[in-house]
Amino acid sequence: CWIYSSKSNIKVKMENGEPKAKIEIKVVLQFQDQHKIIRAWKQSGKKESEITRPLLFAFEDKIKQVVEQTFEKSQELKADILELKPEFYRYCTQDFLSLDSPEFLSLVQPQIDVKVSFK
């Protein structure tokens, strides 16, 4: 498989004084060798979803892992790679202003939740 296209959306909120970010990623996958998959599906007598589901779960895990590693590395570098700071400023202005400092994201360490879906 390879990623044909993707879209992402970040939603932020302050919950009990804790910043939280939800990252939603919608991915369109393209199977490189569809003919092999179709043959395996027909020969095994299984449903198509039984053949493709493990591939989708593997891709979902890999995408989540990459996003979470990117976030952790950005925390180490004190860089806002995912651009969360402007989102907190835009949608949680009062809470953001009370917490704002030059190292906002490294001090409060927002919790992230990554959701991946496929079309």
C-alpha positions as CSV (number, residue, x, y, z in Angstrom):
1,C,0.0,0.0,0.0
2,W,0.9,3.6,-0.3
3,I,-0.9,6.8,0.8
4,Y,-2.8,8.2,-2.2
5,S,-4.1,11.3,-0.2
6,S,-4.7,12.4,3.3
7,K,-6.3,15.2,5.2
8,S,-5.9,16.1,8.9
9,N,-7.7,18.2,11.4
10,I,-6.6,19.3,14.9
11,K,-9.2,20.1,17.6
12,V,-8.0,21.5,20.9
13,K,-9.6,22.1,24.2
14,M,-8.7,22.8,27.8
15,E,-10.1,20.2,30.2
16,N,-9.7,20.8,33.9
17,G,-6.8,23.2,33.2
18,E,-5.1,20.6,31.0
19,P,-4.6,21.2,27.3
20,K,-5.7,18.4,25.0
21,A,-5.4,18.0,21.3
22,K,-7.3,15.5,19.1
23,I,-5.7,14.9,15.7
24,E,-7.9,13.3,13.1
25,I,-6.3,11.9,10.0
26,K,-8.3,10.7,7.0
27,V,-6.3,8.6,4.6
28,V,-7.0,7.2,1.1
29,L,-4.8,4.1,0.5
30,Q,-3.8,2.6,-2.8
31,F,-2.9,-1.0,-2.9
32,Q,0.2,-1.5,-5.1
33,D,-0.7,-5.0,-6.3
34,Q,-4.4,-5.2,-6.2
35,H,-4.4,-8.3,-8.4
36,K,-2.6,-10.4,-5.8
37,I,-4.9,-9.3,-3.1
38,I,-8.0,-10.1,-5.2
39,R,-6.6,-13.5,-6.1
40,A,-5.8,-14.3,-2.5
41,W,-9.3,-13.1,-1.5
42,K,-11.0,-15.3,-4.1
43,Q,-8.8,-18.4,-3.5
44,S,-9.2,-18.3,0.3
45,G,-12.9,-18.0,0.2
46,K,-12.7,-15.2,2.8
47,K,-14.5,-11.9,2.7
48,E,-12.6,-9.0,1.2
49,S,-12.6,-7.2,4.5
50,E,-10.9,-10.2,6.2
51,I,-8.0,-9.8,3.7
52,T,-7.7,-6.0,3.8
53,R,-8.4,-5.4,7.5
54,P,-5.0,-6.5,8.8
55,L,-3.3,-4.2,6.3
56,L,-5.5,-1.3,7.4
57,F,-4.8,-1.9,11.1
58,A,-1.0,-2.1,10.4
59,F,-1.2,1.3,8.5
60,E,-3.3,2.8,11.2
61,D,-0.8,1.8,13.9
62,K,2.1,3.0,11.8
63,I,0.5,6.4,11.2
64,K,-0.4,6.9,14.9
65,Q,3.1,5.9,15.9
66,V,4.7,8.4,13.5
67,V,2.5,11.3,14.7
68,E,3.1,10.4,18.3
69,Q,6.9,10.2,17.8
70,T,6.8,13.5,15.9
71,F,5.0,15.1,18.9
72,E,7.4,13.7,21.4
73,K,10.4,14.9,19.4
74,S,8.9,18.3,19.1
75,Q,8.5,18.4,22.9
76,E,12.2,17.5,23.3
77,L,13.2,20.2,20.8
78,K,10.7,22.7,22.3
79,A,9.3,23.2,18.7
80,D,5.7,23.5,17.8
81,I,5.9,21.2,14.8
82,L,2.2,20.3,14.8
83,E,1.3,24.0,15.3
84,L,-0.7,23.5,18.4
85,K,0.0,26.8,20.0
86,P,-2.0,28.9,17.4
87,E,-4.9,26.5,17.8
88,F,-4.9,26.8,21.6
89,Y,-4.7,30.6,21.1
90,R,-7.6,30.6,18.6
91,Y,-10.0,28.3,20.4
92,C,-9.0,28.5,24.1
93,T,-7.9,32.1,24.3
94,Q,-8.5,32.9,28.0
95,D,-7.0,29.6,29.2
96,F,-4.1,30.0,26.8
97,L,-3.3,33.6,28.0
98,S,-3.3,32.5,31.6
99,L,-0.8,29.7,30.8
100,D,1.2,31.4,28.0
101,S,5.0,31.5,28.3
102,P,7.8,31.2,25.8
103,E,7.8,27.5,26.5
104,F,4.0,27.0,26.6
105,L,3.9,23.6,25.0
106,S,6.9,22.1,26.8
107,L,5.6,23.3,30.2
108,V,2.0,22.0,30.1
109,Q,2.6,19.1,27.7
110,P,-0.7,18.7,25.9
111,Q,-2.1,15.3,25.7
112,I,-2.7,14.2,22.1
113,D,-5.2,11.7,20.8
114,V,-4.6,10.5,17.2
115,K,-7.5,9.0,15.2
116,V,-6.9,7.5,11.8
117,S,-9.7,6.6,9.4
118,F,-9.6,5.2,5.8
119,K,-11.7,5.9,2.8
